[in-house]
């Protein structure tokens, strides 16, 4: 028998009200959930050495009082040093627990099915809701998903990052499918997820469809596309936006090169490659590339062939220096993909595509809201140069 059951049995046997026992258990559980949320966000346990010099850390907590049907509870909301953590366990700015309908909406937006919610509500509250009743309540969530896919977008984006991550989805059986995501940096320097789509496999045809869609929704000018090494992706980007530039992700290029060389030579080859993508100008980059080629071609001709065939090595160097670090890889989008996968691991699989759609949309809407007023690193310094680049593109 666990501690909670023991406490309940003792209270009942002595004729005491069980409300206080339940109140204490709710308080303890919520505080533990809040701590777990911060651990998942930081991606390391408390006191774990992996967190040293990670760039962010725990920073104490603040207290909130919260009313429930069993009485007032005290919650300790943890904080991170960078101020980026936003807890999801309790509603922000509220002092009373949500009503049942709001709880249902929150569960549904996290990807839980209507039948699962009906079963959960009955077990938790003793209140029987049919799947159809819950479906009617959750119609607002479906409308939010549809609105996200159809909303009007900005006319101009400095960069659009293209990448896919694989998630488990059940159709007749469970299989990994490719969630394609387009993440943009606006002319003002803020980050925004433009759209996402689920396809069985990652392909250029899927991206073409997404590019056509965002163009129909108002995106007319893009300075740069950044993507991994998917064959043909550059041609698709420039087919829909012929005035844009394309940049191959240098992290993916390095990974590809690492697979083409012997393990004992990898450190040497990758160190020799650094001056190529760390150059200050296209002229310096070309000189560094020639030096790398001269030093490497006899041992690894396939590496040099890989670089010679890539037409998108140095597009990022046409941009102001303060923002190049954000433009030569897809790290911005890969970081977000990693967080999505971290949250989906708790669910293991989605029972259908609609469940995944709701879950992802909820995550991406929160992402857009969080970064809607944050100018990305260095972009606040280059507004005039970027405006000039857009004007010269036309």
N, C-alpha and C positions, 0 to 999 in steps of 0.2 A: 504494500500500500504506500502511495507516495505521500509527501508531506501535506499537500493540499487536502487529499482525502482523509488523512489522519485528523487534520484540524477541523474539517467539517463534521466528522463522526463525533469528535469530542464535544463540539458546540451543540450538536443535536442531542447527545446523551445527557448534557447538563442543562438543557432547556434554554440555551442562549440563542440569540438571533444570529443567523449565519451571514447577514448582510456585511458585517464588519470583516469576517473572514474572506468573503468574496472581494470586498473592497481592497483588502491588503494584497490579495492574489493578483487582482487587476493592476494595482500599482506596481507590484514587483515585476509582472510580466511585461508591461509597457516599458518600464525602465530598462529591462534586459533587451527588449526589441530595439530600443533607441541605441544602446551600446553596440548591438550587432549591426545595425544600419551603418554606423560610423566605421566599424571594422571593415565591412564590405566596401564602403566608399574609399577608404584609405588603402585597402588591399593588403593589410598586414595586422596581425594580432597585437594587442597591447604588450609592450616590452619586447616584442620580436626584433632582433638585431637588423632584420631586413628593412626596417623602417628608418634606420639611421641615414641621415643625409638624403632622404627620399624626396625632399622638397615640400613636404607637408606633414603635420603631426597633430596629435590630440592637444586640445587647449582648454581643458576644464569643461564646465557646463554652466547652464543657468537654470533657475527653478521656475516652473509654471504650476499654477493650480488649475485643476480640471474637474468639472462636475460630471459625475456619472449617476445612474439610477441608484447606485449603492452608496453614494456619498462622494465627498471631495477627495481627490487623490493628488499627491504631489509628484510631479514628474521632473526628472533631471535631464534636460536636453543637452546633449554633448555638442561641443564646438571643435572645429579644426582651426589650425593656426592661420590658414590662408582665407578663411571665411567663405569657402566654396561649398561646404556641406549643407544640404537642405534635407531635413528629416521628412519621412512620409508616413510615420506611424500615427501621428495625431494631426488634426487639421490646424493649419497656421491661423493665428489671430482669433481663435475661438476658445471659449471657456466651458462649453457644454458638449457632450457627445453628440454625434450626428444622429439623425433619425434613421430608421431602418432603410428607407428608400435611398438615402445618400450612401449608406453602407453598401447597399446592393450596387449602386453605380460605381463606387470605388473598386469593388471586387471585379465587376464586369470589365472595367477599363484595364485591369491587370491581366486579362486574358482568361478569367474563370468562366466556364460555360453556365448557361441559365439553369440546367439541371443540377450542376454541382452547387450553385448558389442556393437553389431551393432546398437541397438536402442540408447544406450548412446552416442556413437560417433556421430550419426546423430544429436542428440539434442544439443550436446556440440559444434560441429564444423560445422554442416551443411554439413557434408561429408558422403555420403551414402556408407557403406560397407555391402556387403551381408554376411550372416552367413558363407557361404562357403569360401569367401575370408579371413575372420577372422580366420576360421579354418585352412586354409593353413598357415597363418602367425604364428599361435600358435603351429604349429607342433613341434617347438623346445622345448616348454614346456613339451609336452608329452614325447619327447626324454629324457629330464632331469629326469622325473619321472621314466621312464623305467631304465635309467642308475643308479638311486639311488637304485632300487630294485635288480640290477644285479651286482653292483660293488664288486670288490674283497675286503675282510675284513682282518683285522690283524689276525695273527696266534694265538696270546695269548691275553686273557682278564682276568684281576684280578677278576672282578665281572661282572655279567650281571643281571640287574633288569628286572623283568617281571610284567607288570600290564596292565590293560585295562581301558579305560574311554569311556563313552557312549555319542554319538553325534546324532543329528537328521538328518536322511537321507530320502529323498523321493524316493520311488520305485513306486508302485501304490498308496500308501498312505505314510504319514510321520510316521516314527517310530524311536526309539532310537536303535542304533546298536553299538557293542563293537569294539572300535579301540584298537587293541593289539599293544603294543610297547615294543621293546627290547632295553634297554639302557645299554651300556657297559663302563667300565673303563679300558683303555688300560694298558699294562705293564708299560708305561711311566707315567701313572697317569692322563691322559686326558679323558674327557667324550666324548662319541660318540653314537649317535642313530644308531644301526645296521640295524634295519628294523621295519616296521609297516605293519599291515594287518587289514582289516575291515571284521568282521564276525557278523552275527546276534546276537550271544550270546558269552560270554566268556566261553572257555572250554579248557581242557587239550589237546584234540585232535588238536585244533588250534595251541597251543604252540608247540606240537610235530612237526607239519608241518613246523613251523617257525624255530625250532632248526635244523631240517634236512636241511633246506635251507641254514642257515648261515654256517653249517658244510660244505656243498658243495661249499660254497663261500670262504672257507679258514680258518674258525675258528676251530682249532684243540684242543686247551687247554684252559680250563676255571677253575679257582680255586674255584669260589663260585657263586651260583645262589641265588638271593634274591627275594622272592615273598610274596604275601599275603597268606591267608588261603585257596585258591582254592583247593578243594578236589582232590588228585591225582597228583598235580603239582610236588611234590618232585620226585615221581616215574618217571614221564616223563623226568624231567631234567637229572636224573641219568641213564635213559635208553639210551639217546643219548650221554651223557658225563659221563660214569661210574666212572671216576676218580675225578670228581668234588664233592664239598660239597654243601649242600643246607641250607639256613637260612630262617626261617619264620620271617616275619616282626613283630617286637615287638609292634609297634603301633597298628597293626591289632589284635594282641593277646590281648592287653589291651582293645580295643574296644569290642572284643568278650566277655571278662570277665565282662566288665561293663554291658553288656546286660543280664548276668546271675545272677547278684546280685541286691538286693534292692537298691533303690536310696539313702536311708539314710546310706547304708554301703559302697557305691562306693569309696568315698574318702579314707576311712580307708583301704579297700582291695587293692586299687591301690598303696597307700603309702607303704603297707606291701610288695607289689610285687617289688618295685623299686630295693632293694638290689639284687634281682635275676638277672636282666639283666644289672645291673651296677657293677657287681662283676669283679675283676681283673683277675680271673683265673677260669677254669672249676671246679676246686675243691671247690673254694669259692662259685661259682654259684650253685653247687649241694647242698652245705650246706645251702645256703640261700633258695633254693627251698624246702628243707626238712622242714626248719623252717616255711616257708609260708604254706606248706601243713598241718603241725601239727596245726597251728593256724586257718586254714580255713576249713578243711575237714568236720568237724561236721556240720557247717552251710551251706557250699556250696560244696557238693561232686562233682557236675558237673564241677565246676571250676578246681578241682584237676584232674578229669578224662581228661579234655581238655588238660591240661599240660602234663599228663602222656602219652597220646597218640601221642604227638608231638615229632618226632625224630630230629627236626631241631631247637632246642632252643638255642644252644650254639656254633654253628659252627663258628660264628664270633670271638669267643675268641681264635681261633687258629691263628689269624692274629696279626701283630704288633699293639700295643696299640694305636698308633697315628692315625690309620685309622679305628678303630673299630666303631667309631661314624657314619661313613658313610656306614657301612656294616650290622648293626643290624635292619635297617628299609628300606622301599622303598621310603623314603621321597624325595630322589633325583628325582626319576621318577614322583612321585605324584606332586611335584612342577612344573615340566614341563607340566604335564597333566592339571593342574589348569590354566596355562597360555594359553594353546591351547583352553580350554573351554571358557576362558575369551574373546579370539578373535572371537570364533565361535558364541558367543551370539549376536554379531552385525549382523550376517547373519541369525540367527534363525534356518534356515534349509538349507541343500544342495539339489539342484534339482535332483542330481543323484550321483552315487558312483564316477564317474570320476571327478566331481567337487570337492568332498571331498578329493579325492586322490591328486589332484593338490594343493589344499590349504594346506593340512597336509604336503606334501612333501616340499613345499616352506618354511613352518615354521621350519621343522626339518633340512633342508639343512642350513638355517640361524643359527640354534642352533649349528650344527656341526662346522660350520665355526667360530662361536663366541668362542667356547670352544676348538678348535683344538690345541691351544698353551697354554692353561691355565691348569696347574697341579692342580688337586683337593686337597683340604686341607689335609695336612699330608702325601700325597703320595710321595712327593719329599724326604721324610726322610727315606723311607723304600725300596729303589730300590734293594739293595743287598739281603735283606730278602725275597722279593717277587721273585727275580730271583732264589734263592735257593728253594723256595716252588715249583716253576714250575719244576725245575730240579728234585726234589724229587718225583714229581707226576708221572714221567715217569719210 
